[in-house]
Amino acid sequence: MVALGNFDGLHQGHRIVIGAAAEVAKANRAPLAVLTFEPHPRSLFRPSDAPFRLTPFRTKARHIEDLGVDLLFVIHFDTVFSSKTADEFINEVLVEGLGVSHVVAGYDFVFGHKRGGDVGLLYQKARTLGFGVTEVKPAADMSGGVFSSTRVRQLLAAGKPREAAAVLGRPWEVEGRVEHGDQRGRTIGFPTANLELGEYLRPHYGVYAVQAGVDHGTHTVWTDGVANLGNRPTVDGVRELLEVHLFDFAGDLYGKHLRVRMIDFIRPERKFESFDALKQQILTDAAAARGILAAGG
């Protein structure tokens, strides 16, 4: 029993697909599996695109595990694999490789060379190859907006993390290893943990109310905070960073793995006339973030 898809973002539509697979697995007393692809096919076919990932592999795998999935199969998506026809994908991967008894996919799932296969082809082949197929129709929120990764990207780019969280079913987050910065924040009482975004989508540059989770191996400890994403024009910055200040936190985060949930957008990034003016604005931003987070985000 396997759910098929790229699952970038693990939004509520993806959860419905995996949930449908879970129901079939439970009814048949079979393990629940997910089959996905890494890197994302768009990285292979459009390598010059700006970073776009909502959930790089580590994050995606964790969210899939949280859904109670028993097995995660990851196919390395490269030029060799992309040349497989849709029939070859069904025969070699699903039937011969996994021995599937049932597959579940969203209505828009396509596969095979030049996107030659879809759910209709799965139904057609299933009759002769002996496996079942469930197609999950598009799902939408109360406003009629369909759950999709594209919609999440658009909302984040517009500086609307609350609306993006409604599509995802949770706050969108960035995670990575804490890097050394120029330590200017320490001089004004606002030390920051700095992350590079790498392959993550760039949301709207600016200041956010956040929750930061410090990875302790078996568990994550969350702390409220405020963060700036951008190039830091006031200090003539040229390096894009997510700078996170954790409220009421004492400790060394260098080299630690940090998760940052983007809760709400406070203001766009802008250049201030002086470092002192920036400091006063940071105080205002921090107070705004505390208020937002104290009210439950």
C-alpha positions in Angstrom: 0.0 0.0 0.0 1.8 3.2 -1.2 1.0 6.9 -1.6 2.7 8.5 -4.6 3.8 12.1 -4.9 6.5 14.8 -4.6 4.8 16.0 -1.4 6.8 19.3 -1.3 5.3 21.2 1.7 3.2 18.3 3.1 0.2 20.6 2.9 -3.3 19.6 3.8 -4.0 18.2 0.4 -1.0 15.9 0.7 -2.1 14.9 4.1 -5.5 13.9 2.6 -3.7 11.7 0.0 -1.6 10.0 2.7 -4.7 9.7 5.0 -6.6 7.9 2.2 -3.6 5.5 1.8 -3.7 5.0 5.6 -7.3 3.9 5.4 -6.7 1.4 2.7 -3.6 0.1 4.6 -5.6 -0.3 7.8 -8.5 -2.1 6.0 -6.0 -4.5 4.5 -3.8 -4.8 7.6 -0.9 -3.7 5.4 2.0 -1.3 6.2 1.6 2.2 5.0 4.2 3.4 2.6 5.0 6.7 0.8 7.0 6.9 -2.4 8.6 10.3 -3.2 11.4 11.7 -5.3 14.6 13.6 -4.5 15.7 16.0 -5.6 12.5 17.6 -6.7 12.1 17.1 -10.5 11.9 20.8 -11.0 15.5 21.0 -9.8 16.6 18.8 -12.7 14.5 20.3 -15.4 14.7 24.0 -14.4 18.1 24.3 -12.6 18.3 28.1 -13.1 15.0 28.7 -11.3 15.2 30.6 -8.0 15.1 28.4 -4.9 11.5 27.1 -4.4 11.5 24.2 -1.9 9.0 24.4 0.9 10.3 21.2 2.6 13.8 20.0 1.7 14.2 16.3 2.2 15.1 16.3 5.9 12.0 18.4 6.7 9.7 16.4 4.4 10.8 13.1 5.8 10.1 14.3 9.4 6.6 15.5 8.5 5.9 12.2 6.7 7.1 10.2 9.8 4.8 12.4 11.9 1.8 11.1 9.9 2.4 7.5 11.1 3.9 6.3 7.8 5.7 2.9 8.2 7.9 3.0 5.1 9.4 5.9 3.1 10.7 5.0 -0.3 12.8 7.8 -2.0 13.7 7.6 -5.7 16.8 9.5 -6.8 15.4 11.7 -9.6 18.2 12.1 -12.2 18.4 12.1 -16.0 18.5 8.3 -16.1 15.3 7.9 -14.1 13.6 10.8 -15.9 14.0 8.9 -19.1 11.8 6.0 -17.9 8.5 5.9 -19.7 5.3 5.8 -17.7 4.9 2.1 -18.4 8.4 1.4 -17.2 7.7 3.3 -14.0 4.6 1.2 -13.3 6.2 -2.1 -14.3 9.7 -1.7 -12.9 9.2 0.5 -9.9 5.6 -0.2 -8.6 5.1 -3.8 -9.6 8.5 -5.4 -9.8 10.3 -3.1 -7.3 7.7 -2.6 -4.6 5.2 -5.3 -5.4 2.3 -2.9 -4.7 -1.2 -4.1 -3.9 -2.7 -0.7 -4.0 -1.6 2.9 -4.9 -3.1 6.2 -3.9 -2.3 9.5 -5.7 -3.7 12.9 -6.1 -5.8 13.9 -9.1 -2.8 15.9 -10.6 -0.1 13.3 -10.1 1.9 12.7 -13.3 4.9 10.5 -13.9 7.2 9.0 -16.6 9.2 10.6 -19.4 7.7 13.9 -20.5 4.9 13.4 -17.9 3.4 10.7 -20.0 1.5 9.0 -17.2 -1.3 10.0 -14.9 -3.9 8.5 -12.6 -5.9 7.4 -15.6 -3.0 5.3 -16.9 -2.7 3.8 -13.4 -6.3 2.7 -13.5 -5.8 1.2 -16.9 -2.7 -0.8 -16.0 -4.1 -1.9 -12.6 -6.7 -4.0 -14.3 -4.1 -6.2 -15.9 -1.3 -6.0 -13.4 -3.4 -6.8 -10.3 -3.2 -3.8 -8.0 -5.8 -1.3 -6.8 -5.9 2.5 -7.4 -7.4 5.3 -5.4 -7.5 8.8 -6.9 -7.9 11.7 -4.4 -9.8 14.6 -5.8 -8.8 18.2 -5.2 -9.6 19.5 -1.7 -10.2 23.1 -0.8 -10.6 25.3 2.3 -13.8 27.1 3.3 -12.9 30.0 0.9 -12.7 27.7 -2.0 -8.9 27.9 -2.3 -7.4 24.5 -3.4 -4.7 23.1 -1.2 -1.5 23.3 -3.3 2.2 23.9 -3.0 2.0 26.7 -5.6 -0.6 28.5 -3.4 1.7 28.2 -0.3 4.6 29.6 -2.3 2.5 32.5 -3.5 1.3 33.3 0.0 4.8 33.3 1.5 6.2 35.4 -1.3 3.4 37.9 -0.5 4.4 38.0 3.2 1.3 36.1 4.4 2.6 33.3 6.6 -0.7 33.0 8.5 -2.6 32.3 5.3 0.2 29.9 4.2 -0.1 28.1 7.5 -3.8 27.6 6.9 -3.0 25.7 3.7 -0.2 23.7 5.2 -2.1 22.9 8.4 0.9 24.2 10.5 3.3 27.2 10.4 5.8 27.1 7.6 9.3 26.6 8.9 13.0 26.8 7.9 15.6 24.7 9.5 19.4 24.5 9.3 22.7 24.8 11.1 23.4 28.0 12.9 26.2 30.0 11.2 28.6 32.6 12.5 27.6 36.2 11.6 29.2 39.6 12.1 27.8 39.7 15.7 26.5 43.3 15.4 23.3 42.2 17.3 25.3 41.5 20.4 26.4 45.1 20.6 22.8 46.3 21.0 21.5 43.5 23.2 19.9 41.4 20.4 22.2 38.5 19.6 21.0 36.4 16.7 21.2 32.9 15.4 21.9 33.1 11.7 20.7 30.6 9.1 21.3 30.4 5.3 18.2 29.5 3.4 19.9 27.3 0.8 17.2 25.6 -1.4 14.3 27.0 0.6 11.8 29.3 -1.1 12.5 32.9 -0.2 9.4 34.4 1.5 8.9 38.2 1.5 12.0 39.9 3.0 11.3 41.5 6.3 10.7 41.0 10.0 8.7 38.1 11.4 7.3 36.9 14.7 8.7 33.4 15.0 9.1 30.3 17.2 12.6 28.8 17.2 13.2 25.2 18.0 16.6 24.0 19.2 17.2 20.4 18.2 18.3 18.3 21.2 18.4 15.0 19.2 15.4 13.2 20.7 13.3 16.3 21.1 13.0 20.0 20.2 12.7 22.9 22.7 10.7 25.9 21.3 11.3 29.5 22.2 9.5 32.7 21.0 11.5 35.2 19.0 11.7 37.7 16.3 13.6 37.3 13.0 14.8 39.4 10.0 15.1 37.9 6.6 17.0 39.8 4.0 20.4 41.4 3.1 20.5 43.9 6.0 20.8 47.1 3.9 21.4 49.4 6.9 24.8 47.7 7.6 25.5 47.4 3.8 24.9 43.7 4.0 25.5 41.6 0.9 24.9 38.2 2.4 21.3 37.0 2.6 20.5 35.6 6.1 17.7 34.7 8.3 18.7 36.3 11.7 16.7 35.0 14.6 16.7 36.5 18.1 15.3 34.2 20.8 13.5 35.9 23.6 14.9 35.3 27.1 17.4 32.8 25.9 20.9 32.2 27.2 23.1 29.7 25.5 25.5 29.0 22.6 23.7 28.0 19.4 26.6 28.0 17.0 26.7 24.7 15.1 23.3 23.7 16.5 20.4 22.6 14.3 17.6 25.2 14.5 14.0 25.1 13.3 12.3 28.4 12.8 8.5 28.7 12.4 7.4 31.8 10.6 4.3 32.8 12.6 3.4 36.3 11.3 4.8 39.1 9.2 5.5 42.4 11.0 7.1 44.7 8.4 9.1 44.7 5.2 12.9 45.0 5.3 14.1 48.6 4.8 17.3 50.7 5.1 17.5 53.0 8.2 19.4 56.3 8.3 21.6 55.1 11.2 22.4 52.1 13.3 20.8 53.8 16.3 17.5 54.2 14.3 17.7 50.5 13.4 18.2 49.6 17.1 15.1 51.6 18.0 13.1 49.8 15.3 14.4 46.4 16.5 13.0 47.2 20.0 9.6 48.0 18.4 9.7 44.9 16.3 10.5 42.7 19.3 7.6 44.2 21.3 5.3 43.6 18.3 6.5 39.9 18.0 6.0 39.3 21.8 2.5 40.7 21.5 1.6 38.5 18.5 3.0 35.4 20.1 1.5 36.0 23.5 -1.9 36.2 21.8 -1.3 32.7 20.5 0.4 33.6 17.2 
